Amino acid sequence: MRSYLMLTPALAVVVLLFGGGLVLAVVQSVGFLPVVGEPGFTLAAYRAIFTDPAFYRSLLLTTWIALASTALSTVLAVMGALALRPRFRTKRFFTFLFQLNLPIPHLVGAVGILFLFSQSGFLARLAYLAGFIQTPAQFPALVYDRYGLGIILEYVWKTTCFTGIILLANLQSLGDDYENAARTLGARRWQRLRYVT
């Protein structure tokens, strides 16, 4: 019980700042803003949102971006962590490369994706100079497209390494004993990955 009491000051700050902000946002969203002369409650803002077709398009795009970037980055992170798990001579170097983008903010990553993948970006000009396309405008629209591919690229680039480092630390903490036992008992590589790892 005493350990919970010791957490009270830190939890109070979190609950007051986060909980207070959340309650204030909900109260303001239903129209209660006495500071600016709106003392009554109304659901007009919610009605306006839920009757606007643009809201549902935005919700669908947001869901697509979240699911696609999460799935891609998770698959790539698992592959990267599994590739970096065994011991090899240049493991430190490749682990360093794997975590190189961790301190880079999302905004810098977004600008980098824009400079690399837009139709006037570096890769479009490189493809033009190599003769793969006649003009840089023929480069596939990966940024400013209706499917959010540029956003997905940035999220995958940023979160793959973060998730991969966490998975790698977890895999290394497990050790090789369980996998060696499964291998001895006749488990194939896929079975070891699925049931043991």
PELIN-V271068 format. One record per backbone hydrogen bond with DSSP energy under -0.5 kcal/mol. CO is the residue of the C=O (numbers start at 0). NH is the residue of the N-H. Records with the same first field share a line. If there is no record, write none. Layout:
BEGIN
CO->NH / NH
END
This chain:
BEGIN
0->4
1->5
2->6
3->7
4->7
6->10
7->11
8->12
9->13
10->14
11->15
12->16
13->17 / 18
14->18 / 19
15->19
16->20
17->21
18->22
19->23
20->24
21->25
22->26
23->27
24->28
25->29
26->31
27->30
29->41
30->32
32->35 / 37
33->36
36->38
37->32
42->46
43->47
44->48
45->49
46->50
48->51
50->52
51->54 / 55
52->56
53->57
54->58
55->59
56->60
57->61
58->62
59->63
60->64
61->65
62->66
63->67
64->68
65->69
66->70
67->71
68->72
69->73
70->74
71->75
72->76
73->77
74->78
75->79
76->80
77->81
78->82
79->83
80->84
81->85
87->90
89->93
90->94
91->95
92->96
93->97
94->98
96->99
98->101
100->103
104->108
105->109
106->110
107->111
108->112
109->113
110->114
111->115
112->116
113->117
114->121
115->122
116->141
117->120
120->124
121->125
122->126
123->127
124->128
125->129
126->131 / 132
127->130
134->137
135->138
139->141
144->147
147->151
148->152
149->153
150->154
151->155
152->156
153->157
154->158
155->159
156->160
157->161
158->162
159->163
160->164
161->165
162->166
163->167
164->168
165->169
166->170
167->171
168->172
169->173
170->174
175->179
176->180
177->181
178->182
179->183
180->184
181->186
182->185
187->191
188->192
189->193
190->194 / 195
191->195 / 196
END
